[in-house]
Amino acid sequence: MKLNSKTNIEQLAEWIDEWQEQLFRYAFFRLGNRSDAEDVVQEAFLKVASATIKPDNPKAYLFRIVANRSIDILRERSRLTTLEERIAAPSASDDWEAQEEYRRIEQLLRRLPEQQSEVIRLHIHGSLKFTEIAEMLETPASTVKSRFTSGIERLKQLLLN
């Protein structure tokens, strides 16, 4: 089904209303920058809008686009600046408290295996159900739940030590 008909534009508007906030929250906690998060979410919706075929699971598709683009941006940043420089000079346009919260959470999540931290981000920041995460990552739901539980247990250990 092409996304250029009026009905499909209305469908896209519904998806934006329904998932934009979740996608933004997820992107923000991946990137730590409000402007970048907004851009990534906008890019995801534009990609869906320009698609010739409607995805089977649009929510999972949008989250995968946001996740992939966020990873690309983080790689680009790591090539351009060091972590210490980013922490020492927060952007004036971003909310300082939100950036501090992001830094604390990301510092802990970076100490986990990527598979665990990604499931935690998607479930907590993205507000996705385990079944949605499983479909998005093409992984069994039991594996997703196990990664989440193991990751949370590891975070508890890190906080206690």
ROVO-8425 format. One record per residue (C-alpha): chain; residue number from 1; x, y, z. Coordinates in steps of 0.001 Angstrom, whole numbers, plus 500000, padded with zeros to 6 digits. Each point is the difference from the previous one (the first is absolute). Layout:
N
<node chain="A" n="NUM" x="X" y="Y" z="Z"/>
...
***
This chain:
161
<node chain="A" n="1" x="500000" y="500000" z="500000"/>
<node chain="A" n="2" x="501510" y="503340" z="498987"/>
<node chain="A" n="3" x="500185" y="502778" z="502587"/>
<node chain="A" n="4" x="499129" y="502850" z="497659"/>
<node chain="A" n="5" x="496214" y="499738" z="500088"/>
<node chain="A" n="6" x="497971" y="502155" z="502353"/>
<node chain="A" n="7" x="499002" y="496959" z="502077"/>
<node chain="A" n="8" x="503632" y="499022" z="500498"/>
<node chain="A" n="9" x="501027" y="503545" z="500882"/>
<node chain="A" n="10" x="497303" y="499899" z="502661"/>
<node chain="A" n="11" x="501434" y="496661" z="501177"/>
<node chain="A" n="12" x="503461" y="501560" z="500237"/>
<node chain="A" n="13" x="498552" y="502890" z="502035"/>
<node chain="A" n="14" x="498469" y="497464" z="502392"/>
<node chain="A" n="15" x="503359" y="498252" z="500382"/>
<node chain="A" n="16" x="501660" y="503336" z="500718"/>
<node chain="A" n="17" x="497399" y="500821" z="502659"/>
<node chain="A" n="18" x="500251" y="496542" z="501516"/>
<node chain="A" n="19" x="503759" y="499324" z="500001"/>
<node chain="A" n="20" x="501874" y="503284" z="499628"/>
<node chain="A" n="21" x="500443" y="500544" z="503736"/>
<node chain="A" n="22" x="501235" y="496432" z="500611"/>
<node chain="A" n="23" x="502413" y="500226" z="497086"/>
<node chain="A" n="24" x="501294" y="503370" z="501182"/>
<node chain="A" n="25" x="500511" y="498788" z="503576"/>
<node chain="A" n="26" x="501877" y="496945" z="498739"/>
<node chain="A" n="27" x="502166" y="502086" z="497633"/>
<node chain="A" n="28" x="500702" y="502603" z="502678"/>
<node chain="A" n="29" x="501217" y="497396" z="502457"/>
<node chain="A" n="30" x="502166" y="498461" z="497288"/>
<node chain="A" n="31" x="501446" y="503303" z="498829"/>
<node chain="A" n="32" x="499764" y="502351" z="502987"/>
<node chain="A" n="33" x="499161" y="502905" z="497748"/>
<node chain="A" n="34" x="496508" y="501345" z="499410"/>
<node chain="A" n="35" x="500718" y="501380" z="496533"/>
<node chain="A" n="36" x="501597" y="496783" z="498727"/>
<node chain="A" n="37" x="497137" y="497939" z="501440"/>
<node chain="A" n="38" x="497424" y="502181" z="498257"/>
<node chain="A" n="39" x="501905" y="499714" z="496714"/>
<node chain="A" n="40" x="500271" y="496210" z="500229"/>
<node chain="A" n="41" x="496276" y="499602" z="500688"/>
<node chain="A" n="42" x="499131" y="502334" z="497150"/>
<node chain="A" n="43" x="502281" y="498028" z="497668"/>
<node chain="A" n="44" x="498256" y="496775" z="501005"/>
<node chain="A" n="45" x="496557" y="501369" z="499165"/>
<node chain="A" n="46" x="501275" y="501437" z="496725"/>
<node chain="A" n="47" x="501436" y="496618" z="499071"/>
<node chain="A" n="48" x="496652" y="498336" z="500697"/>
<node chain="A" n="49" x="498187" y="502739" z="498061"/>
<node chain="A" n="50" x="502238" y="499514" z="496965"/>
<node chain="A" n="51" x="499719" y="496203" z="500075"/>
<node chain="A" n="52" x="498144" y="498456" z="497116"/>
<node chain="A" n="53" x="498630" y="497202" z="502179"/>
<node chain="A" n="54" x="498529" y="500313" z="503491"/>
<node chain="A" n="55" x="502035" y="497951" z="502508"/>
<node chain="A" n="56" x="498316" y="496985" z="501617"/>
<node chain="A" n="57" x="500812" y="501292" z="503484"/>
<node chain="A" n="58" x="500442" y="503777" z="499693"/>
<node chain="A" n="59" x="500813" y="500544" z="503685"/>
<node chain="A" n="60" x="502855" y="497473" z="499968"/>
<node chain="A" n="61" x="501172" y="501374" z="496653"/>
<node chain="A" n="62" x="500105" y="503565" z="501361"/>
<node chain="A" n="63" x="501872" y="498948" z="503142"/>
<node chain="A" n="64" x="502529" y="498083" z="497907"/>
<node chain="A" n="65" x="500584" y="503080" z="497815"/>
<node chain="A" n="66" x="500458" y="502184" z="503095"/>
<node chain="A" n="67" x="502320" y="497442" z="501626"/>
<node chain="A" n="68" x="502153" y="499640" z="496893"/>
<node chain="A" n="69" x="500250" y="503737" z="499374"/>
<node chain="A" n="70" x="500811" y="500624" z="503671"/>
<node chain="A" n="71" x="502850" y="497520" z="499798"/>
<node chain="A" n="72" x="501267" y="501752" z="496858"/>
<node chain="A" n="73" x="499958" y="503375" z="501757"/>
<node chain="A" n="74" x="501800" y="498598" z="503052"/>
<node chain="A" n="75" x="502692" y="498557" z="497737"/>
<node chain="A" n="76" x="500370" y="503337" z="498226"/>
<node chain="A" n="77" x="500317" y="501788" z="503336"/>
<node chain="A" n="78" x="502609" y="497598" z="501318"/>
<node chain="A" n="79" x="502136" y="500749" z="496969"/>
<node chain="A" n="80" x="499648" y="503745" z="500490"/>
<node chain="A" n="81" x="500311" y="500519" z="503745"/>
<node chain="A" n="82" x="500931" y="498159" z="503146"/>
<node chain="A" n="83" x="497480" y="499152" z="502699"/>
<node chain="A" n="84" x="501708" y="502391" z="502423"/>
<node chain="A" n="85" x="499540" y="502919" z="497598"/>
<node chain="A" n="86" x="496292" y="499231" z="499557"/>
<node chain="A" n="87" x="499433" y="499761" z="503757"/>
<node chain="A" n="88" x="502007" y="503132" z="500773"/>
<node chain="A" n="89" x="498080" y="502176" z="497550"/>
<node chain="A" n="90" x="496243" y="499324" z="500000"/>
<node chain="A" n="91" x="498061" y="501755" z="497302"/>
<node chain="A" n="92" x="498364" y="503210" z="501155"/>
<node chain="A" n="93" x="496812" y="499137" z="498133"/>
<node chain="A" n="94" x="499453" y="496710" z="501818"/>
<node chain="A" n="95" x="498531" y="499636" z="503454"/>
<node chain="A" n="96" x="502968" y="499549" z="502346"/>
<node chain="A" n="97" x="498206" y="497725" z="502470"/>
<node chain="A" n="98" x="498788" y="497697" z="497252"/>
<node chain="A" n="99" x="503550" y="499809" z="498664"/>
<node chain="A" n="100" x="501330" y="499123" z="503437"/>
<node chain="A" n="101" x="497408" y="497240" z="500372"/>
<node chain="A" n="102" x="500915" y="498709" z="496554"/>
<node chain="A" n="103" x="503695" y="499924" z="500933"/>
<node chain="A" n="104" x="499385" y="498066" z="503217"/>
<node chain="A" n="105" x="497769" y="497439" z="498300"/>
<node chain="A" n="106" x="502247" y="499604" z="496960"/>
<node chain="A" n="107" x="503069" y="499572" z="502175"/>
<node chain="A" n="108" x="498332" y="497046" z="501703"/>
<node chain="A" n="109" x="498528" y="498533" z="496808"/>
<node chain="A" n="110" x="503398" y="500122" z="498265"/>
<node chain="A" n="111" x="501297" y="497583" z="502619"/>
<node chain="A" n="112" x="497516" y="497363" z="498817"/>
<node chain="A" n="113" x="500251" y="497841" z="496887"/>
<node chain="A" n="114" x="498443" y="501878" z="497047"/>
<node chain="A" n="115" x="497206" y="497452" z="499582"/>
<node chain="A" n="116" x="498874" y="500516" z="503601"/>
<node chain="A" n="117" x="500301" y="503776" z="499962"/>
<node chain="A" n="118" x="498077" y="500283" z="496728"/>
<node chain="A" n="119" x="497098" y="497922" z="501357"/>
<node chain="A" n="120" x="499925" y="502149" z="503156"/>
<node chain="A" n="121" x="499991" y="503197" z="497927"/>
<node chain="A" n="122" x="497219" y="498756" z="497737"/>
<node chain="A" n="123" x="497855" y="498782" z="502886"/>
<node chain="A" n="124" x="500504" y="502924" z="502388"/>
<node chain="A" n="125" x="500700" y="503002" z="497773"/>
<node chain="A" n="126" x="498096" y="498779" z="496988"/>
<node chain="A" n="127" x="497105" y="498562" z="502041"/>
<node chain="A" n="128" x="499941" y="496935" z="497788"/>
<node chain="A" n="129" x="498609" y="496658" z="501105"/>
<node chain="A" n="130" x="502315" y="497000" z="499979"/>
<node chain="A" n="131" x="498066" y="498503" z="497102"/>
<node chain="A" n="132" x="500476" y="503206" z="497983"/>
<node chain="A" n="133" x="503725" y="500025" z="500787"/>
<node chain="A" n="134" x="500254" y="496334" z="499045"/>
<node chain="A" n="135" x="498364" y="500656" z="496650"/>
<node chain="A" n="136" x="502172" y="503036" z="499362"/>
<node chain="A" n="137" x="503237" y="498189" z="500878"/>
<node chain="A" n="138" x="498830" y="496761" z="498369"/>
<node chain="A" n="139" x="500715" y="498194" z="503266"/>
<node chain="A" n="140" x="497756" y="497740" z="502097"/>
<node chain="A" n="141" x="498017" y="501842" z="502687"/>
<node chain="A" n="142" x="501455" y="497702" z="502672"/>
<node chain="A" n="143" x="503501" y="501104" z="498996"/>
<node chain="A" n="144" x="498973" y="503654" z="500165"/>
<node chain="A" n="145" x="498521" y="499509" z="503484"/>
<node chain="A" n="146" x="503129" y="498169" z="501116"/>
<node chain="A" n="147" x="502251" y="502786" z="498710"/>
<node chain="A" n="148" x="497875" y="502593" z="501777"/>
<node chain="A" n="149" x="499967" y="498101" z="503300"/>
<node chain="A" n="150" x="503730" y="499265" z="499855"/>
<node chain="A" n="151" x="500764" y="503609" z="499116"/>
<node chain="A" n="152" x="497895" y="501394" z="502840"/>
<node chain="A" n="153" x="501648" y="497596" z="502459"/>
<node chain="A" n="154" x="503424" y="501093" z="498776"/>
<node chain="A" n="155" x="499013" y="503667" z="500384"/>
<node chain="A" n="156" x="498916" y="499333" z="503586"/>
<node chain="A" n="157" x="503390" y="498401" z="500695"/>
<node chain="A" n="158" x="501805" y="502967" z="498477"/>
<node chain="A" n="159" x="497998" y="502464" z="502100"/>
<node chain="A" n="160" x="500620" y="498060" z="503222"/>
<node chain="A" n="161" x="503752" y="499750" z="499459"/>
***
